[in-house]
Amino acid sequence: MPRRRPPRLALAALGLAACFTGEALQGEPCASDADCGTELRCTADRLCGERRCPDSVRTLSLPSFAPQVTILVTYTTSMNEALTDDPGTTRWQQVLAFVDALARALGDRIDLGLQVVPTVGLMNEYQPCKTDARARILPAADQAGAIIAALPAAPLKIGEHALRAGLDLSLAGFDLTDPDHLRPRAIVLISDPPLNCSDAAGDPEQTVALFDNQLIPRVASTARAGVPVFIVGIDIQPDKGGLPHPGATWREVDAQLAFDALADAGRRPRAGSPRFYRGDEVDALIADLAALPQAFSHCRVTLEDRPAYADLLVLHVGAHDHHVQPDCSSGHGWRWLDPDAPTVLELCPATCAEFRADQTLTIEPRCLPETSRN
């Protein structure tokens, strides 16, 4: 038999908290959400009324707003060769100097990581493309010294260009450190020719000889997924080879054309020709990486789905609640970037600044009261 409830005014007049039991019905007094029934919440009028939207609260918590960049380096037999224009310097020595300058210049404003390919091991002679996460340093702040120290003084005597595996491991590293992909990400790919380790290879000889025709598409798909790839070519010289094509050996492909194609696929080509950064152009790359934006530089948050009640979202930043605003003239609150397609919300300037200081933002959907539904 349903229990009888006294009129709300009588309760208020008596100063009773009889409804504060966690079972209050719609329209009854409350002090917090816990006082209301399981499907209701306590409104600003201190009455149980709004519908709760369970299991849909999203919290964005950032330890840092810095971009994340992984340096992907080929550590291979060919890196022992001397530079064409500087016979007194090996390719690997140029790589070491390049990474040293890059890490020292950017390590305090970009979370840097490292992935070396292939992975050093006893079986490299039989598996020259073998690569795993043992040669990876996950992106983090202030680890220029660790990255520089992780690169050996001399390259392998055996090892090939397992760059597709390196790209996969680099992306997996981003997922570990920033699973919601909240911060800008990028990869700096540093390599010399040959670009081998083709998945079309049928034997060890083909593994070394074939051009990896899937590398350029793999770089392109990485960039399309929101991770641009900056290409650095070590000792790349134009030759009589042609464009990359299926079944070609790396000797049949012009290295400069291949690296230009990689740079275009990565969506961050160097201005001018060649399209990739040369091993003596570290300053140009430093300038371009330094221009990567911090997280939420546009103060925008993208939702996976359109909310059922788009204008009822409440954003919690610190101790403050923020509601949708027609504009951001007051500096507080938020608005939809496109009200007709409410999936990207933009924080007003004061609220955005508060988020950057607090580093935690909670997006809470609200639903209409039961009586307001059609």
Beta strands, then each sheet from edge to edge (+ up, - down):
strand 1: 40-42
strand 2: 48-51
strand 3: 58-61
strand 4: 68-74
strand 5: 82-83
strand 6: 86-90
strand 7: 111-117
strand 8: 136-140
strand 9: 185-191
strand 10: 229-233
strand 11: 277-278
strand 12: 300-302
strand 13: 314-317
strand 14: 320-322
strand 15: 334-336
strand 16: 344-347
strand 17: 360-364
sheet 1: 1+ 2-
sheet 2: 3+ 17- 13+ 14-
sheet 3: 8+ 7- 4- 9- 10- 11-
sheet 4: 5+ 6-
sheet 5: 12+ 16- 15+
end
